[in-house]
Amino acid sequence: MKQALVIGAGPAGLMAAQELANAGLKVTIAEAKPSPARKLLMAGKSGLNLTKDEPKDEFIEAFGESANELRPMLEAFGPQNVKAWANWLDQSVFTGSSGRVFPEAMKASPLLREWLKRLQEQGVTLKTRWKWLGGNDFETPEGRVEFAPDVTVLACGGASWSRLGSDGKWAEHFADSVAPFKPANMGFEVSWSQHMTPHFGAPVKAVRLIAGEQEHLGEFVISQRGIEGSGVYAMSKALREGAELRLDLLPKTPLEEVEARLKKAGKQSLPNALKRLKIPAAKRALFFEFGKNGDGSTAEKLKNLPIKLDRPRPLDEAISVAGGLRFEALDDGLMLRNQPGVFAAGEMLDWEAPTGGYLITACLATGKWAGQHAAAWVNKT
Ligand SMILES: Cc1cc2nc3c(=O)[nH]c(=O)nc-3n(C[C@H](O)[C@H](O)[C@H](O)COP(=O)(O)OP(=O)(O)OC[C@H]3O[C@@H](n4cnc5c(N)ncnc54)[C@H](O)[C@@H]3O)c2cc1C
C-alpha cells in the first residue's frame, strides 16, 4: 500500500487526508502541536463562520487577485459543498442575515470531533508533536525521525497566531517560491489622546468605512491600541496598501439633512448639538478626536471623517495572512513544480480574502484539490 503524508492538521490538511484515504492510500498526518486544528477551534470561539451563501461568481471574486487561480478549486468545492460536508459531519448549519453560514453549535469542537473519528475509521494515523523540519526530517517525542512517504501534502497554515501552530517557519524551506507574509484581516494602531480612554472596548455600530474606492457599511471596536473588528478587517487590504480611512458616522442621513438638523440645534454647544442628533458617545468621541483638524463643516466631517492610523497590528495577531507559496511555483494540481510528489494547500498558499467564511472554505477546497491530485499522481507512478 502506498504511503501518503500530510503535514499540518488544520482544515486544509484534514481535508487532504480524507481524500488521500478515500483513494485507498495509507495516510499519516504529522502535526507539530500536541493536538490538531487549534486555529479552527479558536475560530469557533467567536462563532465558526464556515462559508458564505452567495452566488458562485460573487463568492470567488472575494479572492481578488487570486480568484483565477482558486476558481477551479472553489467551483469543485464551494459554499453548497461546505454546507453538505458539515451536514455529513452531523452538524446542522444555518445562514445568518448577511449570508454567513454557521454550524448550529456555533463552535468547532463537535464538528472536529466527528471529523477526526471519521478519519480514524478510514485508517488515517495522526501523529502529534511531530514537527516537520524540512526534507524528510521530523522532531518527535522520540527524537529526530526520518519519514519518506510516496507522496506529501503540505498544509502548515499561514504565519499568524503562532501559538496555535502556524508559525510560518516552513517558508525557509522554499526561498524564492514564497511571497512575503503580510497581515490580512487585522486591526490598526491609533495614538489616541487621553479623552478616548472611556471608550476603549466600545463598539462603533452602523458606520460606513471608506478606503479609496472601497466602502463598507458595518461596525468595529475602539480598543486601547486602536481599532479592530469586522468593519476594519473588511477594509484592511486597502488600508495596508496605503489608502486613507474615512468614516461616515451617519450613513443613513444625507449631508443636507445633517446640515439642516445642526442648524436647527441653533446656538447650542457642539457637544450638545451632537447629542441632540442622537449620535452615540463613541462616535462623538471619534468626531472630537479627528474632526478638529482639516477643512469642512461639522456636517461634512460627520459624513467623511478622516481617521489617522499609525500602522497595522503585528502579523502574529492577524486573523489571516497574505503571502505564502506563489501559484507560479505550483502546477494546476497544486504540486510544487520543482518537487514532484509534494503538494500544498490552505493558508500556506499566496491568497487572501475577507472574513465571512471565505477563509475556511478556501482551505477546505484547496485541501480537497491537493489531496485528490496527490492521490492521482501517486497512483500513476
Ligand atoms: C481568531 C480567529 C478566528 C477565525 N475565524 C474564522 C472564521 O470564522 N471563518 C473562517 O473562514 N476563517 C476563520 N479564521 C481563519 C481560519 O481559522 C484559517 O484560515 C484556517 O484555520 C487555516 O487553515 P489551514 O489548514 O491552512 O492552516 P491552520 O489551521 O493554521 O493549520 C496548520 C497546521 O499545521 C501545523 N504546522 C505548522 N507547521 C508545522 C510543521 N513544521 N510541522 C508539523 N505541523 C505544522 C500547525 O500546528 C497547524 O495545526 C479565523 C482565524 C483566527 C485566528
The ligand as an ORCA input file, in Angstrom:
! r2SCAN-3c Opt
* xyz 0 1
  C      -9.304     34.210     15.885
  C      -9.548     33.616     14.530
  C     -10.858     33.481     14.077
  C     -11.101     32.946     12.802
  N     -12.394     32.793     12.398
  C     -12.664     32.302     11.155
  C     -13.990     32.098     10.717
  O     -14.960     32.262     11.483
  N     -14.178     31.689      9.429
  C     -13.140     31.440      8.579
  O     -13.380     31.106      7.395
  N     -11.864     31.555      8.995
  C     -11.601     31.974     10.253
  N     -10.300     32.091     10.682
  C      -9.219     31.672      9.777
  C      -9.094     30.134      9.713
  O      -9.074     29.588     11.015
  C      -7.789     29.763      8.956
  O      -7.836     30.373      7.686
  C      -7.644     28.256      8.796
  O      -7.569     27.598     10.060
  C      -6.360     27.922      8.011
  O      -6.368     26.538      7.771
  P      -5.034     25.755      7.373
  O      -5.378     24.317      7.475
  O      -4.497     26.274      6.109
  O      -3.970     26.146      8.488
  P      -4.035     26.028     10.101
  O      -5.435     25.925     10.583
  O      -3.201     27.154     10.594
  O      -3.320     24.629     10.383
  C      -1.961     24.436     10.084
  C      -1.468     23.315     10.955
  O      -0.130     22.997     10.564
  C       0.644     22.760     11.723
  N       2.059     23.000     11.401
  C       2.650     24.177     11.062
  N       3.968     23.991     10.846
  C       4.202     22.670     11.028
  C       5.374     21.866     10.954
  N       6.573     22.384     10.644
  N       5.276     20.528     11.220
  C       4.057     19.972     11.536
  N       2.933     20.694     11.640
  C       3.000     22.023     11.382
  C       0.086     23.743     12.728
  O       0.392     23.365     14.060
  C      -1.406     23.697     12.427
  O      -2.079     22.725     13.202
  C     -10.015     32.577     11.954
  C      -8.720     32.711     12.421
  C      -8.475     33.219     13.689
  C      -7.047     33.352     14.172
*
